[in-house]
Amino acid sequence: MLKIYKLLLAIILPFILVQTVAGQSVKISGVVTAKSDGLPLPGVSVSVKGKTTGAQTNVDGKFIINANVNDVIRVSYIGFTTQEIAVTQGTTTLNVVLVEAPNSLNEVVITALNISKDKKSLGYAVQGLKSKDISEAKETNFVNALAGKIAGVQVTNSQGDMGSSRIVIRGETSISGNNQPLFVVDGVIVDNSQFLGNNGSRDFANAISDLNSEDIESVSVLKGPNAAALYGSRAAAGVILIRTKTGKGAKGLGVTINSNTSFSNVQVLPEYQNQYGQGSNGKFSYVDGKGGGVNDGVDESWGPALDGSLIPQFYSNGQAVPFVAHPDNIKDFLKPV
C-alpha cells in the first residue's frame, strides 16, 4: 500500500507544482523604445492577452503591469508592429523595442505644383480623397460630391442639376471678393467662376461641373495660406487639386465600364403671368432681337396684351402671327419624353 501512495504522489506532485507556478502573480516593469532612434515611446498599450489587465507607458516609456507565469504580454502602438512576449518563471523586467510597421501611416497626398508628398511630413493642413470617395455616391456636379467629406468645406447648391455649386473652405474671408478656392486639374488652373446670364438673371453650372468624377484619381484640399502660397493671391481662399486617372501602373490592356442613370422631376413651378407679353410700354414688334424692331431687344414682359393681336414674333421669322400666351411652355419643356 505504501508503494502505491508513493507512486501516486510522484505522478500528481509535478502537476501541482506546475499549477502553482502558473498561477503565481508577478509584477513586471519595463521600458518601450523605438528601434529607429532608440527613444522611449509614451502612450504605448501594454496588456495581458485574453484578460482585462492593462497599462500604458509614461512619458519616459516606462510601464508596470501584473501578470502570471505563462501569460502573454501584448505591446501595441499606432504605426509600429505589435509584439507578444510570454511571461516565464523569474521574469520581472521587460525591455521592448518596437519596429515601425511597413506601409503604416504612410498616406501620400498631392500638394502644390502637383507634387506627391508624405502627409505626415507636411507642416500645413491638407486633406485628401480617393476616387472611390467621390464616385460611389453619384453626383451630377463633382463639387457636390465634396459636401460632408472634407473638414471645413461648405458646399451650397440652389438649382439642382441646372445651376452652379458654390464651395467655401473655412468660411468667408472677403466681403466683396471671391471666396471660392482655386481649382487645379493636373497642374492646369480651371476657372470655376459662376456664369450668370443677362444682368445676373440666370445661374449656369460651373466649369468644373463638366469633370466626370469617374475620371478622378485623387483630390487634395489645401486649406491654409501656407499650403496654397505657391499659387499666389488667386489661392487666398484655398486650393482644390485634382489628379485624373492615367494608365500608369496598369498591366496590359484594361477596360473599365461604368454606367449611371438618374431621373429628376420638377415638383413645384413658379406662377407665371399670362396677361402681357414681351416688350416695353405696351409695344412690341420683332425684327432681329437687337432692337431693330419695336422693343425687340427687351426680354421683360411689359409689352402688348396677349389678346391674339397679329404681331411679328421671333419664332415666325418676323411674320405677323397671333400674340397669345403659352401657359404650359415651361411645364412641357421639363416633362419627360
C-alpha positions as CSV (number, residue, x, y, z in Angstrom):
1,M,0.0,0.0,0.0
2,L,2.8,2.4,0.9
3,K,4.4,1.8,-2.5
4,I,1.1,2.7,-4.2
5,Y,0.9,6.0,-2.3
6,K,4.4,6.9,-3.2
7,L,3.7,6.2,-6.9
8,L,0.5,8.3,-6.9
9,L,2.4,11.2,-5.2
10,A,5.2,11.0,-7.7
11,I,2.6,11.3,-10.5
12,I,0.4,14.1,-9.0
13,L,3.1,16.3,-7.5
14,P,4.6,17.7,-10.8
15,F,1.1,18.8,-11.9
16,I,0.5,20.6,-8.5
17,L,3.9,22.4,-8.9
18,V,3.1,23.4,-12.5
19,Q,-0.3,24.9,-11.5
20,T,1.3,26.7,-8.5
21,V,3.9,28.3,-10.7
22,A,1.4,29.1,-13.5
23,G,-0.9,30.9,-11.0
24,Q,1.9,32.9,-9.4
25,S,1.4,36.6,-9.9
26,V,4.4,38.6,-10.9
27,K,4.9,42.4,-11.1
28,I,6.6,43.2,-14.3
29,S,8.2,46.6,-15.1
30,G,9.8,47.7,-18.3
31,V,10.6,50.3,-21.0
32,V,9.3,50.5,-24.5
33,T,11.6,52.2,-27.1
34,A,11.6,52.7,-30.9
35,K,14.2,50.8,-32.9
36,S,14.6,53.6,-35.4
37,D,16.0,56.1,-32.9
38,G,16.1,54.3,-29.5
39,L,13.9,56.9,-27.9
40,P,11.2,55.9,-25.4
41,L,7.6,55.7,-26.6
42,P,4.9,57.3,-24.4
43,G,1.3,56.1,-24.6
44,V,2.1,52.5,-25.7
45,S,-0.6,50.0,-24.8
46,V,0.7,47.1,-22.6
47,S,-1.9,44.4,-21.8
48,V,-2.2,40.7,-20.8
49,K,-3.6,38.8,-23.8
50,G,-7.0,37.4,-23.2
51,K,-7.5,39.4,-19.9
52,T,-8.6,42.9,-18.9
53,T,-5.3,43.7,-17.2
54,G,-3.5,46.6,-18.9
55,A,-1.3,49.6,-18.6
56,Q,0.2,52.4,-20.7
57,T,3.8,53.7,-20.8
58,N,4.5,57.1,-19.3
59,V,6.5,60.0,-20.9
60,D,9.7,58.0,-20.3
61,G,8.3,54.9,-22.0
62,K,8.1,53.0,-18.7
63,F,5.3,50.7,-17.5
64,I,4.3,48.4,-14.7
65,I,1.9,45.5,-15.0
66,N,0.8,42.5,-13.0
67,A,0.8,39.1,-14.8
68,N,1.0,35.4,-14.1
69,V,3.7,33.0,-15.3
70,N,2.8,31.6,-18.8
71,D,0.7,34.7,-19.5
72,V,1.4,36.6,-22.8
73,I,2.2,40.3,-22.6
74,R,0.9,42.2,-25.7
75,V,2.6,45.5,-26.6
76,S,1.0,47.6,-29.3
77,Y,1.4,51.2,-30.6
78,I,0.0,53.0,-33.7
79,G,2.5,52.8,-36.6
80,F,4.5,50.0,-35.1
81,T,4.4,46.2,-35.3
82,T,2.7,44.6,-32.3
83,Q,4.8,42.4,-30.1
84,E,3.7,39.5,-27.9
85,I,6.0,38.2,-25.1
86,A,5.5,35.2,-22.9
87,V,6.0,35.6,-19.1
88,T,8.3,32.9,-17.8
89,Q,9.4,31.9,-14.3
90,G,11.7,34.7,-13.0
91,T,10.5,37.4,-15.4
92,T,10.4,40.8,-13.6
93,T,11.6,43.2,-16.3
94,L,10.8,43.6,-20.0
95,N,12.7,46.0,-22.3
96,V,10.7,46.1,-25.5
97,V,11.9,47.5,-28.8
98,L,9.1,48.2,-31.3
99,V,9.8,48.3,-35.0
100,E,7.9,50.6,-37.4
101,A,5.2,48.8,-39.4
102,P,5.7,48.9,-43.1
103,N,3.1,51.0,-45.1
104,S,1.7,52.3,-41.8
105,L,0.7,55.9,-41.6
106,N,2.3,56.4,-45.0
107,E,-0.5,58.3,-46.7
108,V,0.6,60.2,-49.8
109,V,-1.2,63.4,-50.8
110,I,-0.9,65.8,-53.8
111,T,0.5,69.2,-52.8
112,A,1.2,72.5,-54.7
113,L,2.6,72.1,-58.2
114,N,1.2,68.6,-58.4
115,I,4.0,67.1,-56.2
116,S,3.3,63.9,-54.2
117,K,4.4,64.1,-50.6
118,D,4.1,62.0,-47.4
119,K,1.2,63.6,-45.5
120,K,2.8,63.3,-42.0
121,S,5.9,65.3,-43.3
122,L,3.8,68.4,-44.2
123,G,3.7,71.4,-41.9
124,Y,0.2,72.6,-43.1
125,A,-3.3,71.3,-43.4
126,V,-4.0,69.0,-46.3
127,Q,-6.9,66.6,-46.7
128,G,-7.2,64.1,-49.5
129,L,-9.9,61.9,-51.1
130,K,-9.6,58.9,-53.3
131,S,-11.6,58.1,-56.4
132,K,-14.0,55.8,-54.6
133,D,-14.8,58.5,-52.1
134,I,-16.4,60.7,-54.7
135,S,-17.7,58.2,-57.3
136,E,-19.6,55.7,-55.2
137,A,-22.4,58.1,-54.4
138,K,-23.0,59.7,-57.8
139,E,-23.4,63.4,-58.2
140,T,-24.0,65.3,-61.5
141,N,-21.7,68.1,-60.2
142,F,-18.4,67.0,-58.9
143,V,-18.3,69.9,-56.4
144,N,-21.5,68.5,-54.7
145,A,-19.6,65.2,-54.0
146,L,-17.2,67.0,-51.7
147,A,-20.0,68.0,-49.2
148,G,-19.6,66.3,-45.9
149,K,-16.3,64.6,-46.8
150,I,-13.8,67.4,-46.2
151,A,-13.5,69.1,-42.8
152,G,-14.1,72.9,-43.0
153,V,-15.6,72.7,-46.5
154,Q,-19.1,74.1,-47.2
155,V,-21.0,73.5,-50.4
156,T,-24.2,75.2,-51.4
157,N,-26.4,74.5,-54.4
158,S,-29.7,76.2,-55.2
159,Q,-30.7,75.0,-58.6
160,G,-30.0,71.3,-58.5
161,D,-28.5,69.9,-61.8
162,M,-29.1,73.1,-63.7
163,G,-27.3,75.7,-61.5
164,S,-23.8,76.2,-60.1
165,S,-22.4,74.9,-56.8
166,R,-20.5,77.3,-54.5
167,I,-17.8,75.9,-52.3
168,V,-16.1,77.7,-49.5
169,I,-13.2,76.5,-47.3
170,R,-13.1,77.6,-43.6
171,G,-15.8,80.2,-44.1
172,E,-15.9,83.6,-45.9
173,T,-12.7,85.6,-46.0
174,S,-13.7,88.6,-48.1
175,I,-16.8,90.8,-48.1
176,S,-16.6,91.8,-51.8
177,G,-14.1,89.4,-53.3
178,N,-14.3,85.8,-54.5
179,N,-14.3,83.4,-51.6
180,Q,-14.2,80.2,-53.6
181,P,-10.9,78.1,-53.8
182,L,-8.7,77.8,-56.8
183,F,-9.2,74.6,-58.8
184,V,-6.2,73.0,-60.4
185,V,-6.6,69.9,-62.6
186,D,-3.4,68.0,-63.4
187,G,-1.5,71.2,-62.9
188,V,-3.8,73.4,-65.1
189,I,-5.8,76.1,-63.4
190,V,-9.5,75.9,-64.1
191,D,-11.8,78.9,-63.8
192,N,-14.7,77.9,-61.5
193,S,-16.5,81.3,-61.6
194,Q,-20.3,81.3,-61.5
195,F,-21.5,82.2,-65.0
196,L,-24.5,84.5,-64.9
197,G,-26.9,85.4,-67.7
198,N,-28.1,88.8,-68.7
199,N,-27.8,91.2,-65.7
200,G,-27.3,88.2,-63.4
201,S,-30.7,86.8,-64.1
202,R,-29.6,83.2,-64.9
203,D,-27.2,81.0,-63.0
204,F,-25.4,78.5,-65.1
205,A,-23.3,75.5,-63.9
206,N,-19.6,76.0,-63.1
207,A,-16.9,74.8,-65.5
208,I,-15.6,72.3,-63.0
209,S,-19.0,70.5,-63.1
210,D,-18.0,69.2,-66.6
211,L,-15.4,67.0,-64.9
212,N,-16.5,63.4,-64.7
213,S,-16.0,62.0,-61.2
214,E,-15.2,58.6,-62.7
215,D,-12.1,60.2,-64.3
216,I,-10.7,61.5,-61.0
217,E,-7.9,59.6,-59.2
218,S,-7.5,61.8,-56.2
219,V,-8.4,65.1,-54.7
220,S,-6.3,67.2,-52.3
221,V,-7.7,70.2,-50.5
222,L,-5.0,72.8,-49.4
223,K,-6.7,74.7,-46.7
224,G,-4.4,77.4,-45.4
225,P,-2.3,80.2,-46.9
226,N,0.9,78.2,-46.2
227,A,-0.3,75.3,-48.3
228,A,-1.5,77.5,-51.2
229,A,1.3,80.1,-51.2
230,L,2.9,78.9,-54.4
231,Y,-0.3,79.8,-56.3
232,G,-0.3,83.4,-55.2
233,S,-3.2,85.7,-54.4
234,R,-5.6,83.6,-56.5
235,A,-5.3,80.9,-53.9
236,A,-6.2,83.1,-51.0
237,A,-9.3,81.1,-50.3
238,G,-7.5,77.7,-50.6
239,V,-6.8,75.3,-53.5
240,I,-8.5,72.1,-54.6
241,L,-6.0,69.9,-56.5
242,I,-7.4,67.2,-58.8
243,R,-5.4,64.5,-60.4
244,T,-7.1,62.5,-63.1
245,K,-6.6,58.8,-63.8
246,T,-3.9,57.5,-66.1
247,G,-2.8,54.2,-67.5
248,K,0.3,54.3,-65.3
249,G,0.9,51.0,-63.4
250,A,-1.6,49.1,-65.4
251,K,-0.6,45.6,-66.5
252,G,-1.6,45.1,-70.1
253,L,-4.8,46.4,-71.6
254,G,-7.6,47.2,-69.1
255,V,-11.1,48.2,-69.7
256,T,-13.4,49.8,-67.1
257,I,-17.1,50.3,-67.7
258,N,-19.3,52.5,-65.5
259,S,-23.0,53.1,-66.0
260,N,-25.2,55.5,-64.1
261,T,-28.7,56.8,-64.8
262,S,-30.7,59.3,-62.8
263,F,-34.2,60.8,-63.2
264,S,-35.4,64.1,-61.9
265,N,-38.8,65.6,-61.6
266,V,-39.8,69.2,-61.0
267,Q,-42.1,69.2,-58.1
268,V,-43.0,72.9,-58.0
269,L,-43.0,75.6,-60.7
270,P,-43.4,79.4,-60.1
271,E,-46.6,81.1,-61.0
272,Y,-46.3,83.0,-64.3
273,Q,-48.5,85.8,-65.5
274,N,-50.1,85.2,-68.9
275,Q,-51.7,88.6,-69.5
276,Y,-48.9,90.6,-71.1
277,G,-46.1,89.6,-73.5
278,Q,-42.6,90.6,-74.4
279,G,-41.8,94.3,-74.9
280,S,-42.0,97.7,-73.2
281,N,-44.6,100.4,-72.7
282,G,-47.2,98.1,-74.2
283,K,-45.4,97.8,-77.6
284,F,-43.5,95.0,-79.3
285,S,-42.6,94.0,-82.9
286,Y,-39.8,91.6,-83.7
287,V,-37.2,92.1,-86.4
288,D,-33.7,90.9,-85.3
289,G,-33.8,90.8,-81.5
290,K,-31.2,93.5,-81.2
291,G,-33.5,96.5,-81.1
292,G,-34.2,96.6,-84.9
293,G,-37.9,96.2,-84.3
294,V,-40.1,97.8,-81.6
295,N,-38.6,96.9,-78.2
296,D,-37.5,93.5,-79.5
297,G,-34.3,93.8,-77.5
298,V,-36.3,93.8,-74.3
299,D,-36.7,90.5,-72.5
300,E,-39.2,91.6,-69.9
301,S,-42.9,91.2,-70.2
302,W,-44.1,94.8,-70.4
303,G,-45.4,94.5,-74.0
304,P,-48.9,94.3,-75.5
305,A,-51.7,92.3,-74.0
306,L,-51.8,88.6,-75.0
307,D,-55.1,89.0,-76.7
308,G,-54.4,87.4,-80.1
309,S,-53.5,90.5,-82.0
310,L,-51.3,90.0,-85.1
311,I,-47.7,90.9,-84.2
312,P,-44.4,89.8,-85.7
313,Q,-42.6,87.3,-83.4
314,F,-39.2,85.6,-83.3
315,Y,-40.5,82.1,-83.9
316,S,-42.5,83.2,-87.0
317,N,-39.5,84.7,-88.9
318,G,-40.9,88.2,-88.5
319,Q,-44.3,87.3,-89.8
320,A,-47.3,88.7,-88.0
321,V,-49.0,85.9,-86.0
322,P,-51.5,85.9,-83.1
323,F,-49.9,87.3,-79.9
324,V,-51.2,84.7,-77.4
325,A,-50.0,83.1,-74.1
326,H,-48.4,79.7,-73.9
327,P,-49.1,78.8,-70.3
328,D,-47.6,75.3,-70.3
329,N,-44.4,76.0,-72.2
330,I,-42.1,75.6,-69.1
331,K,-44.0,72.5,-67.9
332,D,-43.9,70.9,-71.3
333,F,-40.2,71.6,-71.6
334,L,-39.4,69.8,-68.4
335,K,-41.8,67.0,-69.0
336,P,-40.0,63.7,-69.7
337,V,-40.5,62.4,-73.3
